[in-house]
């Protein structure tokens, strides 16, 4: 059944074909080509259209690293003791003992006593003896290195972000800083003691606003947990937080990431009925249709008509250029400038 309000990939495909002349004329496009172009149009919509994403709060838990032994350990490791590899000389602090073959650790350091910034750092190796500093317990890591050691984000220092996240906007405060709800914090005491006189005095709201900005600046300069100290690249799907992880967070704590998440067409089918998405998909179809017909340029059909794939291609390309400009000027969210 045809509809002017498509709610799926199939309905959007049929809608665009009708706009190009189906069933009066034969639109020379393969299903695979149309599916590719719909995916391309949706990607463009999600990348640049303000309705293509939504602000999302992504909870990520702080996880410990895991060391798995080939067999039961000799003795019992205890929490918070230091373990050392006999061959690698790598060290770590025991977080919890899951069983006599698995323990969780944190604060990993390589053989030189340096923190391993990522999983490429030297670590416990298969076959060596790992010994607990206070318990004297020993264990031999599993023969398969990938099974022996699994790093949590407390040691890798980054959060793994899935492909549905298009950008990171902020990270909620994750440590005690100058700006907090703690009753002994600077901001709490300021609000408690100075807010009434500030709002009623000569300074008024302008003084209050400038003081809040000053507190924010101090947070950014001196707080290890400030959300400004982060690095993110969509190609690696890693959000690096440059902070003192050992003091800012504990294992099993939660870090809340404020981000932009793509609108999923499977859940929110209204995306297929967006007026810009429909126009963009039609233009892509037209350009590809012309591309398919170019090789038959000038071929004469029964009745004397000739194929003009070049004109169809140029029309589609012109429409795409106009829509790209319209997307940038009309539908793209403005840049969010930060003024320090």
One Martini backbone bead per residue (centre of mass of N, CA, C, O) as a GRO file, in nm:
protein
  340
    1UNK     BB    1   0.095   0.037   0.024
    2UNK     BB    2   0.066   0.355  -0.027
    3UNK     BB    3   0.261   0.646   0.101
    4UNK     BB    4   0.332   0.986   0.223
    5UNK     BB    5   0.423   0.838   0.516
    6UNK     BB    6   0.692   0.708   0.586
    7UNK     BB    7   0.805   0.414   0.823
    8UNK     BB    8   1.028   0.294   0.622
    9UNK     BB    9   1.243   0.181   0.395
   10UNK     BB   10   1.033   0.073   0.194
   11UNK     BB   11   0.847   0.326   0.186
   12UNK     BB   12   1.068   0.526   0.099
   13UNK     BB   13   1.136   0.391  -0.166
   14UNK     BB   14   0.853   0.414  -0.299
   15UNK     BB   15   0.820   0.717  -0.276
   16UNK     BB   16   1.067   0.796  -0.455
   17UNK     BB   17   0.980   0.645  -0.711
   18UNK     BB   18   0.720   0.807  -0.755
   19UNK     BB   19   0.866   1.085  -0.783
   20UNK     BB   20   1.024   0.962  -1.053
   21UNK     BB   21   0.752   0.788  -1.206
   22UNK     BB   22   0.631   0.568  -1.065
   23UNK     BB   23   0.474   0.356  -1.308
   24UNK     BB   24   0.511   0.515  -1.575
   25UNK     BB   25   0.815   0.472  -1.526
   26UNK     BB   26   1.135   0.333  -1.548
   27UNK     BB   27   1.345   0.285  -1.274
   28UNK     BB   28   1.701   0.234  -1.290
   29UNK     BB   29   1.711   0.046  -0.999
   30UNK     BB   30   1.855  -0.118  -0.748
   31UNK     BB   31   1.810  -0.232  -0.437
   32UNK     BB   32   2.102  -0.194  -0.342
   33UNK     BB   33   2.121   0.105  -0.420
   34UNK     BB   34   1.885   0.211  -0.250
   35UNK     BB   35   1.990   0.118   0.025
   36UNK     BB   36   2.252   0.281   0.018
   37UNK     BB   37   2.115   0.566  -0.012
   38UNK     BB   38   1.950   0.559   0.246
   39UNK     BB   39   2.191   0.531   0.434
   40UNK     BB   40   2.324   0.795   0.343
   41UNK     BB   41   2.092   0.985   0.420
   42UNK     BB   42   2.082   0.909   0.722
   43UNK     BB   43   2.371   0.987   0.785
   44UNK     BB   44   2.342   1.285   0.711
   45UNK     BB   45   2.114   1.342   0.911
   46UNK     BB   46   2.276   1.255   1.173
   47UNK     BB   47   2.526   1.449   1.135
   48UNK     BB   48   2.358   1.751   1.064
   49UNK     BB   49   2.083   1.724   1.183
   50UNK     BB   50   1.904   1.833   1.459
   51UNK     BB   51   1.703   1.563   1.437
   52UNK     BB   52   1.935   1.322   1.436
   53UNK     BB   53   1.968   1.398   1.742
   54UNK     BB   54   2.027   1.340   2.101
   55UNK     BB   55   2.033   1.395   2.422
   56UNK     BB   56   2.252   1.189   2.627
   57UNK     BB   57   2.277   0.962   2.912
   58UNK     BB   58   2.578   0.783   2.981
   59UNK     BB   59   2.639   0.498   3.164
   60UNK     BB   60   2.961   0.428   3.326
   61UNK     BB   61   3.150   0.178   3.463
   62UNK     BB   62   3.388   0.105   3.687
   63UNK     BB   63   3.653  -0.122   3.608
   64UNK     BB   64   3.826  -0.395   3.664
   65UNK     BB   65   4.074  -0.606   3.647
   66UNK     BB   66   4.179  -0.936   3.516
   67UNK     BB   67   4.305  -1.244   3.673
   68UNK     BB   68   4.390  -1.563   3.531
   69UNK     BB   69   4.434  -1.883   3.625
   70UNK     BB   70   4.522  -2.208   3.546
   71UNK     BB   71   4.500  -2.252   3.860
   72UNK     BB   72   4.491  -2.284   4.167
   73UNK     BB   73   4.589  -2.115   4.419
   74UNK     BB   74   4.841  -2.053   4.656
   75UNK     BB   75   4.645  -1.951   4.848
   76UNK     BB   76   4.520  -1.622   4.964
   77UNK     BB   77   4.426  -1.344   4.851
   78UNK     BB   78   4.422  -0.993   4.929
   79UNK     BB   79   4.293  -0.706   4.971
   80UNK     BB   80   4.523  -0.439   4.881
   81UNK     BB   81   4.741  -0.596   4.776
   82UNK     BB   82   5.047  -0.670   4.628
   83UNK     BB   83   5.131  -0.774   4.302
   84UNK     BB   84   5.391  -0.988   4.146
   85UNK     BB   85   5.585  -1.056   3.873
   86UNK     BB   86   5.854  -1.268   3.826
   87UNK     BB   87   5.918  -1.170   3.520
   88UNK     BB   88   5.781  -0.881   3.455
   89UNK     BB   89   5.741  -0.699   3.729
   90UNK     BB   90   5.458  -0.657   3.761
   91UNK     BB   91   5.198  -0.451   3.910
   92UNK     BB   92   4.932  -0.462   4.170
   93UNK     BB   93   4.605  -0.419   4.305
   94UNK     BB   94   4.387  -0.574   4.496
   95UNK     BB   95   4.037  -0.579   4.495
   96UNK     BB   96   3.935  -0.887   4.433
   97UNK     BB   97   3.824  -1.223   4.516
   98UNK     BB   98   3.647  -1.445   4.329
   99UNK     BB   99   3.860  -1.685   4.326
  100UNK     BB  100   4.117  -1.932   4.299
  101UNK     BB  101   4.142  -1.813   3.971
  102UNK     BB  102   4.022  -1.515   4.038
  103UNK     BB  103   4.120  -1.168   4.004
  104UNK     BB  104   4.099  -0.832   4.099
  105UNK     BB  105   4.247  -0.531   3.961
  106UNK     BB  106   4.465  -0.240   4.013
  107UNK     BB  107   4.712  -0.027   3.956
  108UNK     BB  108   4.885  -0.074   3.711
  109UNK     BB  109   5.230  -0.185   3.647
  110UNK     BB  110   5.515  -0.206   3.515
  111UNK     BB  111   5.850  -0.307   3.535
  112UNK     BB  112   5.919   0.024   3.581
  113UNK     BB  113   5.670   0.161   3.746
  114UNK     BB  114   5.462   0.224   3.522
  115UNK     BB  115   5.189   0.336   3.396
  116UNK     BB  116   4.947   0.184   3.205
  117UNK     BB  117   4.764   0.346   2.960
  118UNK     BB  118   4.742   0.060   2.826
  119UNK     BB  119   4.736  -0.270   2.687
  120UNK     BB  120   5.048  -0.236   2.579
  121UNK     BB  121   5.154  -0.280   2.837
  122UNK     BB  122   5.331  -0.433   3.055
  123UNK     BB  123   5.250  -0.759   3.188
  124UNK     BB  124   5.124  -1.027   3.277
  125UNK     BB  125   5.246  -1.356   3.220
  126UNK     BB  126   5.257  -1.651   3.101
  127UNK     BB  127   5.401  -1.876   3.357
  128UNK     BB  128   5.426  -1.698   3.581
  129UNK     BB  129   5.476  -1.580   3.912
  130UNK     BB  130   5.231  -1.466   4.138
  131UNK     BB  131   5.270  -1.243   4.421
  132UNK     BB  132   5.184  -1.173   4.743
  133UNK     BB  133   5.294  -0.947   4.982
  134UNK     BB  134   5.119  -1.057   5.245
  135UNK     BB  135   5.008  -1.359   5.185
  136UNK     BB  136   5.197  -1.536   4.971
  137UNK     BB  137   5.046  -1.589   4.735
  138UNK     BB  138   5.005  -1.799   4.437
  139UNK     BB  139   5.017  -1.767   4.067
  140UNK     BB  140   4.931  -1.879   3.728
  141UNK     BB  141   4.880  -1.768   3.442
  142UNK     BB  142   4.728  -1.818   3.176
  143UNK     BB  143   4.838  -1.939   2.871
  144UNK     BB  144   4.640  -1.730   2.765
  145UNK     BB  145   4.678  -1.401   2.750
  146UNK     BB  146   4.383  -1.303   2.692
  147UNK     BB  147   4.283  -1.464   2.952
  148UNK     BB  148   4.469  -1.368   3.181
  149UNK     BB  149   4.426  -1.060   3.073
  150UNK     BB  150   4.186  -0.799   3.175
  151UNK     BB  151   4.108  -0.476   3.111
  152UNK     BB  152   3.998  -0.210   3.272
  153UNK     BB  153   3.917   0.130   3.289
  154UNK     BB  154   4.102   0.189   3.541
  155UNK     BB  155   4.363   0.127   3.345
  156UNK     BB  156   4.304   0.249   3.055
  157UNK     BB  157   4.150   0.542   3.082
  158UNK     BB  158   3.880   0.448   2.927
  159UNK     BB  159   3.585   0.470   2.738
  160UNK     BB  160   3.346   0.280   2.574
  161UNK     BB  161   3.198   0.386   2.267
  162UNK     BB  162   2.945   0.368   2.071
  163UNK     BB  163   2.824   0.429   1.741
  164UNK     BB  164   2.565   0.604   1.836
  165UNK     BB  165   2.782   0.808   1.910
  166UNK     BB  166   2.870   1.138   1.784
  167UNK     BB  167   2.914   1.298   2.068
  168UNK     BB  168   3.074   1.495   2.320
  169UNK     BB  169   2.975   1.726   2.576
  170UNK     BB  170   2.994   1.582   2.869
  171UNK     BB  171   3.084   1.545   3.224
  172UNK     BB  172   2.999   1.463   3.509
  173UNK     BB  173   3.081   1.505   3.810
  174UNK     BB  174   3.351   1.280   3.975
  175UNK     BB  175   3.441   1.489   4.200
  176UNK     BB  176   3.566   1.675   4.446
  177UNK     BB  177   3.501   2.015   4.433
  178UNK     BB  178   3.420   2.344   4.442
  179UNK     BB  179   3.165   2.227   4.281
  180UNK     BB  180   2.922   2.127   4.516
  181UNK     BB  181   2.705   1.963   4.762
  182UNK     BB  182   2.895   1.997   4.975
  183UNK     BB  183   2.889   2.161   5.287
  184UNK     BB  184   3.223   2.228   5.262
  185UNK     BB  185   3.208   2.388   5.023
  186UNK     BB  186   3.239   2.679   4.864
  187UNK     BB  187   2.956   2.698   4.732
  188UNK     BB  188   2.781   2.630   4.975
  189UNK     BB  189   2.881   2.860   5.161
  190UNK     BB  190   2.808   3.086   4.972
  191UNK     BB  191   2.504   3.032   4.956
  192UNK     BB  192   2.447   3.041   5.265
  193UNK     BB  193   2.593   3.336   5.336
  194UNK     BB  194   2.576   3.529   5.053
  195UNK     BB  195   2.317   3.522   4.880
  196UNK     BB  196   2.123   3.721   5.018
  197UNK     BB  197   2.317   3.976   4.996
  198UNK     BB  198   2.370   3.966   4.693
  199UNK     BB  199   2.068   4.000   4.594
  200UNK     BB  200   2.031   4.276   4.783
  201UNK     BB  201   2.261   4.419   4.684
  202UNK     BB  202   2.454   4.597   4.464
  203UNK     BB  203   2.537   4.359   4.277
  204UNK     BB  204   2.363   4.121   4.248
  205UNK     BB  205   2.338   3.914   3.979
  206UNK     BB  206   2.608   3.995   3.848
  207UNK     BB  207   2.787   3.904   4.084
  208UNK     BB  208   2.689   3.613   4.099
  209UNK     BB  209   2.767   3.532   3.810
  210UNK     BB  210   3.075   3.596   3.835
  211UNK     BB  211   3.127   3.399   4.070
  212UNK     BB  212   3.044   3.141   3.921
  213UNK     BB  213   3.259   3.168   3.699
  214UNK     BB  214   3.500   3.153   3.890
  215UNK     BB  215   3.443   2.869   4.000
  216UNK     BB  216   3.456   2.729   3.726
  217UNK     BB  217   3.751   2.805   3.664
  218UNK     BB  218   3.874   2.660   3.910
  219UNK     BB  219   3.779   2.381   3.834
  220UNK     BB  220   3.930   2.361   3.558
  221UNK     BB  221   4.224   2.404   3.687
  222UNK     BB  222   4.208   2.198   3.972
  223UNK     BB  223   4.032   1.966   3.875
  224UNK     BB  224   4.049   1.618   3.814
  225UNK     BB  225   3.718   1.593   3.731
  226UNK     BB  226   3.695   1.755   3.491
  227UNK     BB  227   3.525   1.759   3.179
  228UNK     BB  228   3.754   1.902   3.000
  229UNK     BB  229   3.943   1.638   3.048
  230UNK     BB  230   3.910   1.530   2.725
  231UNK     BB  231   3.904   1.252   2.476
  232UNK     BB  232   3.761   1.216   2.135
  233UNK     BB  233   3.708   0.939   1.894
  234UNK     BB  234   3.505   0.779   1.669
  235UNK     BB  235   3.710   0.570   1.544
  236UNK     BB  236   3.783   0.441   1.846
  237UNK     BB  237   3.564   0.460   2.081
  238UNK     BB  238   3.721   0.671   2.283
  239UNK     BB  239   3.712   0.800   2.623
  240UNK     BB  240   3.932   1.019   2.753
  241UNK     BB  241   4.033   1.066   3.100
  242UNK     BB  242   4.220   1.332   3.241
  243UNK     BB  243   4.293   1.186   3.548
  244UNK     BB  244   4.273   1.081   3.885
  245UNK     BB  245   4.155   0.777   3.921
  246UNK     BB  246   4.234   0.682   4.213
  247UNK     BB  247   4.081   0.950   4.350
  248UNK     BB  248   3.811   1.002   4.183
  249UNK     BB  249   3.764   0.683   4.167
  250UNK     BB  250   3.590   0.377   4.194
  251UNK     BB  251   3.504   0.078   4.191
  252UNK     BB  252   3.169   0.087   4.056
  253UNK     BB  253   3.144   0.342   3.961
  254UNK     BB  254   2.986   0.627   3.802
  255UNK     BB  255   2.981   0.758   3.466
  256UNK     BB  256   2.844   1.053   3.320
  257UNK     BB  257   2.754   1.098   2.979
  258UNK     BB  258   2.723   1.370   2.769
  259UNK     BB  259   2.547   1.322   2.459
  260UNK     BB  260   2.518   1.230   2.111
  261UNK     BB  261   2.244   1.056   1.968
  262UNK     BB  262   2.122   0.862   1.747
  263UNK     BB  263   1.849   0.818   1.559
  264UNK     BB  264   1.638   0.543   1.557
  265UNK     BB  265   1.444   0.411   1.301
  266UNK     BB  266   1.328   0.156   1.442
  267UNK     BB  267   1.195   0.327   1.678
  268UNK     BB  268   1.187   0.609   1.500
  269UNK     BB  269   0.988   0.634   1.218
  270UNK     BB  270   0.975   0.949   1.159
  271UNK     BB  271   1.240   0.980   0.998
  272UNK     BB  272   1.116   0.890   0.708
  273UNK     BB  273   0.925   1.172   0.712
  274UNK     BB  274   1.131   1.366   0.658
  275UNK     BB  275   1.161   1.617   0.435
  276UNK     BB  276   1.468   1.613   0.389
  277UNK     BB  277   1.514   1.309   0.355
  278UNK     BB  278   1.336   1.277   0.107
  279UNK     BB  279   1.481   1.475  -0.081
  280UNK     BB  280   1.764   1.344  -0.062
  281UNK     BB  281   1.686   1.063  -0.167
  282UNK     BB  282   1.580   1.152  -0.443
  283UNK     BB  283   1.849   1.276  -0.540
  284UNK     BB  284   2.011   1.014  -0.523
  285UNK     BB  285   1.840   0.852  -0.718
  286UNK     BB  286   1.874   1.036  -0.963
  287UNK     BB  287   2.180   1.022  -0.989
  288UNK     BB  288   2.197   0.710  -1.020
  289UNK     BB  289   2.014   0.684  -1.261
  290UNK     BB  290   2.192   0.851  -1.448
  291UNK     BB  291   2.445   0.676  -1.418
  292UNK     BB  292   2.315   0.419  -1.544
  293UNK     BB  293   2.241   0.578  -1.833
  294UNK     BB  294   2.506   0.689  -1.962
  295UNK     BB  295   2.589   0.434  -2.137
  296UNK     BB  296   2.310   0.510  -2.318
  297UNK     BB  297   2.390   0.750  -2.468
  298UNK     BB  298   2.178   0.818  -2.750
  299UNK     BB  299   1.982   0.601  -2.747
  300UNK     BB  300   1.735   0.468  -2.950
  301UNK     BB  301   1.397   0.455  -2.935
  302UNK     BB  302   1.099   0.374  -2.985
  303UNK     BB  303   0.983   0.666  -3.170
  304UNK     BB  304   1.275   0.846  -3.134
  305UNK     BB  305   1.375   0.831  -2.860
  306UNK     BB  306   1.618   0.942  -2.616
  307UNK     BB  307   1.867   0.901  -2.399
  308UNK     BB  308   1.934   1.120  -2.086
  309UNK     BB  309   2.139   1.064  -1.834
  310UNK     BB  310   2.300   1.326  -1.793
  311UNK     BB  311   2.059   1.507  -1.705
  312UNK     BB  312   1.974   1.344  -1.458
  313UNK     BB  313   2.242   1.362  -1.312
  314UNK     BB  314   2.264   1.676  -1.299
  315UNK     BB  315   2.002   1.721  -1.144
  316UNK     BB  316   2.078   1.555  -0.892
  317UNK     BB  317   2.341   1.709  -0.825
  318UNK     BB  318   2.213   1.989  -0.788
  319UNK     BB  319   2.020   1.911  -0.559
  320UNK     BB  320   2.241   1.822  -0.359
  321UNK     BB  321   2.385   2.094  -0.337
  322UNK     BB  322   2.139   2.247  -0.229
  323UNK     BB  323   2.088   2.061   0.021
  324UNK     BB  324   2.361   2.099   0.157
  325UNK     BB  325   2.323   2.404   0.201
  326UNK     BB  326   2.056   2.385   0.357
  327UNK     BB  327   2.164   2.215   0.590
  328UNK     BB  328   2.373   2.427   0.690
  329UNK     BB  329   2.169   2.684   0.714
  330UNK     BB  330   1.891   2.537   0.846
  331UNK     BB  331   1.959   2.240   1.010
  332UNK     BB  332   2.211   2.311   1.150
  333UNK     BB  333   2.362   2.332   1.429
  334UNK     BB  334   2.514   2.543   1.609
  335UNK     BB  335   2.790   2.640   1.735
  336UNK     BB  336   2.957   2.560   2.049
  337UNK     BB  337   3.085   2.800   2.225
  338UNK     BB  338   3.374   2.855   2.433
  339UNK     BB  339   3.406   3.071   2.719
  340UNK     BB  340   3.670   3.150   2.956
   0.00000   0.00000   0.00000
